[in-house]
Amino acid sequence: MLYLNLEELGALARQVREEAGLSQREAAERIGSSQSNVSAAEKGNSSRYISVALSIIEKIGGKRIEGPLYGIVEKRDSLE
C-alpha cells in the first residue's frame, strides 16, 4: 500500500489542478467546494480537507484513489 501524508496528498491535488489549467476558484466550482477549502487541502493543513483533495484528484484529474483512508497518515513518523 502506498502511504501519503497530508502534505503529499495536497501536493498531488495541486499538481492535478495545475495540469488541468485551473485556478483554485475554478477547481472549487467544479467539485462543489470553496476556494479556501481547496487552498487548505493543497497545503495539507488538516485531515478534514482530505475529501476536498480526493475530489480534485478524482473529479478533475480522472484518477481513482482506491483503498481505505488509513493509507493517508498525518505525519511520516506515524509509520515507525
NORZI-V489583 format. One line per field, one symbol per residue. ss: DSSP state (a for helix, b for strand, c for the rest). psi: psi as a letter, one per 20 degrees, with the letter a starting at -180 (. if undefined). A space follows every 50 residues. Layout:
BEGIN
ss=???
psi=???
END
This chain:
BEGIN
ss=cccbbaaaaaaaaaaaaaaccccaaaaaaaacccaaaaaaaaacccaaaa aaaaaaaaaaccccccccaaabbccaaaac
psi=pppprhghgghgggggghhikqrhggggghjlarhhhgggghikhqiijg hgghgggghgijppoqrqiiipqgqhhii.
END
